[in-house]
């Protein structure tokens, strides 16, 4: 019993410590809780939003960032952008892929086909975006239960949209130290603050930090054929939703499977309860 009690206390202490660290880290950045249609247990990806996000990625983000884990053919998947087959072929041909099998193994570039994957990032300091929406979770608690992810979503899309819209002028206290290179963003945390910007425990008194990437979006950066809004926040949400899909292309299938499992287990529980009552009810009140 003492061993079990000690293990329980240790687990509780570790949980509290982890939660405190996450809370402190979360206070250093400002992530807006955007309302995405795919959030929640019954949420679904918006096909038109994913297509707009693909357009934003192609026209703005692809110049530096890649999607090396995503195949072109996935753009035609149901539940995703769901492009027609001819559009998938046409889109893939815009890219060139190095094929080592050409010219007797010497290799050469050729137009991409739907079977190929997106190219890698063009710059060494530009991260690949395929899994970015999972790597940058905005909502992390409560730990071990996943309730925040169930009701608020993974949070990665919120982080990406917040980053796209989070470029601001540097706070006055941040200008008191040595000049920093880059751009100030309230959704990015990388340290480098002067002491005048820190509290008694080392926490940042103002959210954000400097980021090397210049603002990729300013509003009215693209023109959508469906007439959708091109304001900064709307475009940021479109590309963030697309990147959420690249990280979780089977999210809708998993939600459907989970809902089916919950319904099945609920019915099974009711049947087991009624069976138990029917089988044992005549014997429970009998006296020995």
QUIQUI-V391702 format. One record per residue. RES is the residue in three letters. SS is DSSP state (H for helix, E for strand, L for the rest). PSI is psi in whole degrees, 0 to 359 (* if undefined). BURIAL is I if it has 9 or more other C-alpha atoms within 8 Angstrom, else O. Layout:
RES;SS;PSI;BURIAL
RES;SS;PSI;BURIAL
//
This chain:
UNK;L;319;O
UNK;H;322;O
UNK;H;317;O
UNK;H;319;O
UNK;H;316;O
UNK;H;320;O
UNK;H;321;O
UNK;H;316;O
UNK;H;321;O
UNK;H;319;O
UNK;H;319;O
UNK;H;320;O
UNK;H;318;O
UNK;H;320;O
UNK;H;317;I
UNK;H;320;O
UNK;H;314;O
UNK;H;317;O
UNK;H;320;I
UNK;H;319;O
UNK;H;318;O
UNK;H;322;I
UNK;H;318;O
UNK;H;319;I
UNK;H;322;O
UNK;H;334;O
UNK;L;347;I
UNK;L;347;I
UNK;L;165;I
UNK;L;104;I
UNK;L;122;I
UNK;L;137;O
UNK;L;83;O
UNK;L;150;O
UNK;L;102;O
UNK;L;145;O
UNK;L;342;O
UNK;L;2;I
UNK;L;160;I
UNK;L;166;I
UNK;L;338;O
UNK;L;10;O
UNK;L;154;O
UNK;L;147;I
UNK;L;140;I
UNK;L;113;O
UNK;H;317;I
UNK;H;324;O
UNK;H;321;I
UNK;H;322;I
UNK;H;321;I
UNK;H;320;I
UNK;H;323;I
UNK;H;320;I
UNK;H;318;O
UNK;H;316;I
UNK;H;315;I
UNK;H;316;I
UNK;H;336;I
UNK;H;308;O
UNK;H;328;I
UNK;L;343;I
UNK;L;333;O
UNK;L;322;I
UNK;L;146;I
UNK;L;176;I
UNK;L;64;I
UNK;L;344;I
UNK;L;2;O
UNK;L;130;I
UNK;E;150;I
UNK;H;326;I
UNK;H;336;I
UNK;H;342;O
UNK;H;342;I
UNK;H;2;I
UNK;L;142;I
UNK;L;138;O
UNK;L;349;I
UNK;L;212;I
UNK;L;333;I
UNK;L;51;I
UNK;L;147;I
UNK;L;157;O
UNK;H;318;O
UNK;H;327;O
UNK;H;326;O
UNK;H;316;I
UNK;H;315;I
UNK;H;320;O
UNK;H;317;O
UNK;H;326;I
UNK;L;347;I
UNK;L;340;O
UNK;L;152;I
UNK;E;136;I
UNK;E;137;I
UNK;E;121;O
UNK;E;112;I
UNK;L;340;O
UNK;L;348;O
UNK;L;153;I
UNK;L;52;O
UNK;L;41;O
UNK;L;354;O
UNK;L;330;O
UNK;L;152;I
UNK;E;168;I
UNK;E;146;O
UNK;E;160;O
UNK;E;142;I
UNK;L;155;I
UNK;L;166;I
UNK;L;337;I
UNK;L;343;O
UNK;L;162;I
UNK;E;160;I
UNK;L;150;I
UNK;L;162;I
UNK;L;174;I
UNK;L;142;I
UNK;L;340;I
UNK;L;144;O
UNK;L;332;O
UNK;L;11;O
UNK;L;110;I
UNK;L;152;O
UNK;L;144;I
UNK;L;0;I
UNK;L;312;I
UNK;L;15;I
UNK;H;322;I
UNK;H;337;I
UNK;H;328;I
UNK;H;335;O
UNK;L;70;I
UNK;L;135;I
UNK;L;334;I
UNK;L;120;I
UNK;L;348;I
UNK;L;176;I
UNK;L;143;O
UNK;L;139;O
UNK;L;345;O
UNK;L;331;O
UNK;L;13;I
UNK;H;323;O
UNK;H;320;I
UNK;H;327;I
UNK;H;317;I
UNK;H;333;I
UNK;H;349;I
UNK;L;176;I
UNK;L;327;I
UNK;L;344;I
UNK;H;321;I
UNK;H;321;I
UNK;H;319;I
UNK;H;315;I
UNK;H;314;I
UNK;H;322;I
UNK;H;321;I
UNK;H;319;I
UNK;H;329;I
UNK;H;6;I
UNK;L;11;I
UNK;E;123;I
UNK;L;173;O
UNK;L;149;O
UNK;L;140;O
UNK;L;156;O
UNK;H;320;O
UNK;H;332;I
UNK;H;341;I
UNK;H;354;I
UNK;L;336;O
UNK;L;203;O
UNK;L;143;O
UNK;L;139;O
UNK;L;146;O
UNK;L;145;O
UNK;L;201;I
UNK;E;143;I
UNK;E;132;I
UNK;E;127;I
UNK;L;351;I
UNK;L;7;I
UNK;L;136;I
UNK;L;118;I
UNK;L;11;O
UNK;L;202;O
UNK;L;16;O
UNK;L;146;I
UNK;L;162;I
UNK;H;333;O
UNK;H;347;O
UNK;H;6;I
UNK;E;149;I
UNK;L;189;O
UNK;L;334;O
UNK;L;16;O
UNK;L;0;O
UNK;L;152;I
UNK;E;134;I
UNK;L;342;O
UNK;L;143;O
UNK;L;155;I
UNK;L;183;I
UNK;E;187;I
UNK;E;141;I
UNK;E;142;I
UNK;L;331;O
UNK;L;129;O
UNK;L;160;O
UNK;L;118;O
UNK;L;337;O
UNK;L;142;I
UNK;L;353;O
UNK;L;139;I
UNK;L;32;O
UNK;L;332;O
UNK;L;167;O
UNK;L;119;O
UNK;L;137;I
UNK;L;333;O
UNK;L;3;O
UNK;L;14;O
UNK;L;161;O
UNK;L;139;O
UNK;L;18;I
UNK;L;159;O
UNK;H;311;I
UNK;H;319;I
UNK;H;316;I
UNK;H;321;I
UNK;H;320;I
UNK;H;324;I
UNK;H;311;I
UNK;H;329;I
UNK;H;321;I
UNK;H;320;I
UNK;H;317;I
UNK;H;332;I
UNK;H;322;I
UNK;H;320;I
UNK;H;327;I
UNK;H;330;I
UNK;L;66;O
UNK;L;340;I
UNK;L;22;O
UNK;H;317;O
UNK;H;322;I
UNK;H;322;O
UNK;H;321;O
UNK;H;318;I
UNK;H;318;O
UNK;H;320;O
UNK;H;318;O
UNK;H;319;O
UNK;H;319;O
UNK;H;319;O
UNK;H;316;O
UNK;H;316;O
UNK;H;314;O
UNK;H;325;O
UNK;H;313;O
UNK;H;320;O
UNK;H;320;O
UNK;H;318;O
UNK;H;316;O
UNK;H;319;O
UNK;H;322;O
UNK;H;313;O
UNK;H;322;O
UNK;H;318;O
UNK;H;317;I
UNK;H;320;O
UNK;H;321;O
UNK;H;321;O
UNK;H;349;O
UNK;H;319;I
UNK;H;341;O
UNK;H;343;O
UNK;H;327;O
UNK;L;4;O
UNK;L;140;O
UNK;L;143;O
UNK;L;*;O
//
